[in-house]
């Protein structure tokens, strides 16, 4: 029997790639209790070969090549831990999962972190610049013992200002203080009851780690917006000054045009440099909102939820970025409108100059026609003079030959005829030239 694919038209060139995109990053599966060490680094200027070379330095991974990373996802099973690598458009993520003993949940975090499965030197050598780093302990616990869990969280996180939420409307709890420790890591604690499936534990860790990564990537637009603010203020002031002088006609068009072109180039340079960052910020913020909604948080008494804590600080930053992006776009449009006004004024002035030039050309043509008419009259007289001279010689010859002619009468009577004939011939020549 023929394969089913033979029953279909030929596949589109992108069908397999687009279909398999849903499987590009398989959902996480995690056995609790576990310690997740997560590092996200910016990968601008970092090639897959560099990342593959770093992964090859792990025990038993010498056969890895850059082609092994073509799928944007790789999971390695090493002795005592697993490592997951993911490459995104702007950053790469490394997630190391190692099991914890039941007693580790009550040990001091420094003691737990001292037993990291991945070598610290290897972590420091990850190619790229760190944008997010989180160590997440995922342990079993009784969610009804809220006070005891908060004490555990304070011990793990090392602070009192903790944001906490019950996730999935109560199937687990997450604690964090959103602070970077002396070792460069943020810390999170997740508590879930016994019997929590590996798939659910994996989804919890993935959502929390993605939430923190996307939050920090979204905030990358804030310093850009703050730095751009004074530049936009100067550009707006310059545009207002140009518009005022355009309205008052207090400067030459060439001077205004030079200043407006310089301002337009400066504004468009800012648009080219920062439009991607602002658009990416909005996209990452959308992902943050989605991930917060997916957590399905439930308030824990005495604390802010993770989503509430994050949005209360993230929303003003996103509003600043959005306002700056809109301000830049509006400024670009205003420069375009002012340029159109100036072009209109220049076009009108040019049209007036052209009209004056045409009037001068018309007057010149009229004078030329008059001169031409005068020249034509003189030409008729000159030609007639030469024709009459020829007739004079002809008449003298005829008289010498014996014809009874009066020289003066014969020649004088021919003058009107010659003038009329030359005039008629001249008119015919002009008519023929005009017809052509």
Residue pairs with C-beta under 8 A, 6 or more apart in sequence:
5 11
24 71
24 72
24 73
25 72
25 73
25 86
26 73
26 75
27 199
27 202
27 203
27 206
28 84
28 95
28 202
28 203
28 205
28 206
29 198
29 199
29 201
29 202
30 36
30 97
30 138
30 198
30 201
30 202
30 205
31 99
31 198
31 201
32 138
32 139
32 140
32 192
32 196
32 198
32 201
33 99
33 100
33 101
33 102
33 104
33 105
33 137
33 138
33 139
33 140
34 97
34 98
34 99
34 100
34 137
34 138
34 201
35 97
35 98
35 99
35 100
35 104
35 112
35 116
35 135
35 136
35 137
35 138
36 95
36 96
36 97
36 134
36 135
36 136
36 137
36 138
36 205
36 209
37 95
37 96
37 97
37 98
37 116
37 118
37 123
37 134
37 135
37 185
38 93
38 94
38 95
38 96
38 132
38 133
38 134
38 135
38 136
38 209
39 93
39 94
39 123
39 126
39 130
39 132
39 133
40 91
40 92
40 93
40 94
40 130
40 131
40 132
40 133
40 213
40 216
41 91
41 92
41 94
41 126
41 127
41 128
41 129
41 130
41 131
42 90
42 91
42 128
42 129
42 131
43 51
43 87
43 88
43 90
43 91
43 92
43 127
43 128
44 90
46 92
46 127
46 128
47 66
48 66
48 69
48 70
48 87
49 66
50 127
51 69
51 85
51 87
51 92
51 127
52 64
52 65
52 66
52 68
52 69
54 122
54 125
54 126
54 127
55 61
55 64
55 69
55 74
55 76
55 83
55 85
56 62
56 63
56 64
57 122
57 125
58 76
58 78
58 83
58 122
59 78
59 79
60 78
61 76
61 78
68 74
69 85
69 87
72 86
72 87
72 88
73 84
73 85
73 86
73 87
74 84
74 85
74 86
75 82
75 83
75 84
75 85
76 82
76 83
76 84
76 85
78 117
80 98
80 99
80 117
81 96
81 97
81 98
81 117
81 118
82 96
82 97
82 98
83 94
83 95
83 96
83 97
83 118
84 93
84 94
84 95
84 96
84 97
85 92
85 93
85 94
86 92
86 93
86 95
90 217
90 280
91 128
91 131
91 213
91 217
92 128
93 209
93 213
94 126
95 209
96 116
96 117
96 118
98 116
98 117
98 118
100 112
100 137
100 138
100 139
102 140
104 112
104 137
104 139
105 137
105 139
105 140
105 141
105 152
106 152
106 155
108 155
109 135
109 137
109 155
109 156
109 158
109 187
112 137
113 135
113 183
116 123
130 184
131 213
131 216
131 217
131 220
132 186
132 212
132 213
132 216
133 180
133 184
133 185
133 186
134 185
134 186
134 187
134 188
134 209
134 212
135 185
135 186
135 187
135 188
136 187
136 188
136 189
136 190
136 205
136 208
136 209
137 156
137 187
137 188
137 189
137 190
138 190
138 192
138 201
138 204
138 205
139 189
139 190
139 191
139 192
140 191
140 192
140 193
140 194
140 196
141 148
141 149
141 152
141 173
141 191
141 192
141 193
142 148
142 149
142 193
143 149
143 166
143 170
143 172
143 173
143 191
143 193
146 300
146 301
149 173
149 175
149 191
150 162
150 164
150 175
150 303
152 189
152 191
153 162
153 164
153 175
153 189
154 160
154 162
156 175
156 187
156 189
157 175
157 176
157 177
157 179
157 187
157 189
158 177
158 181
158 187
159 177
159 179
161 177
162 175
162 176
162 177
162 303
163 175
163 176
163 177
163 178
163 303
163 304
163 305
163 306
163 308
163 309
163 310
164 173
164 174
164 175
164 176
164 300
164 303
164 304
164 305
164 306
165 173
165 174
165 295
165 297
165 298
165 299
165 300
165 305
165 306
165 307
166 172
166 173
166 297
166 298
166 299
166 300
167 173
167 174
167 204
167 295
167 296
167 297
167 298
168 200
168 295
168 296
169 296
169 298
170 298
171 192
171 193
171 196
171 200
172 190
172 191
172 192
172 193
172 196
172 200
172 204
173 190
173 191
173 192
173 300
174 188
174 189
174 190
174 191
174 204
174 208
174 295
174 306
175 188
175 189
175 190
175 191
176 186
176 187
176 188
176 189
176 306
177 187
178 186
178 309
178 310
179 186
180 186
181 187
186 212
188 208
190 201
190 204
190 205
190 208
192 200
192 201
192 204
207 291
207 294
207 295
208 295
208 306
210 287
210 291
211 288
211 291
211 292
211 295
211 306
211 310
214 284
214 285
214 287
214 288
214 291
215 284
215 288
215 310
215 314
217 280
217 284
218 281
218 284
218 285
218 287
218 288
218 314
218 317
218 318
219 281
219 314
219 317
220 277
220 280
220 281
221 277
221 278
221 280
221 281
221 321
222 281
222 317
222 320
222 321
224 274
224 277
224 278
224 321
224 324
225 278
225 320
225 321
225 323
225 324
225 325
226 320
228 270
228 274
228 324
228 328
229 324
231 270
232 270
232 324
232 327
232 328
232 331
235 263
235 266
235 267
235 331
236 331
238 259
238 263
239 263
239 331
239 334
239 335
239 338
242 256
242 259
242 260
242 263
242 338
243 338
245 251
245 256
246 256
246 338
246 341
246 342
246 345
253 342
253 345
253 346
253 349
256 342
257 342
257 346
260 335
260 338
260 339
260 342
263 335
264 335
264 336
264 339
267 328
267 331
267 332
267 335
268 332
270 328
271 328
271 329
271 332
274 325
274 328
275 325
275 328
278 321
278 322
278 324
278 325
278 328
279 325
281 318
281 321
282 318
282 321
282 322
282 325
285 314
285 318
288 310
288 314
289 311
292 306
292 307
292 310
292 311
295 306
295 307
297 305
297 306
297 307
297 308
298 305
299 305
304 312
376 426
379 426
380 419
380 422
380 423
380 426
381 419
383 422
384 415
384 418
384 419
384 422
387 418
387 421
387 422
388 411
388 414
388 415
388 418
391 410
391 411
391 414
391 418
392 407
392 411
395 405
395 407
395 410
395 411
396 407
398 405
399 405
399 407
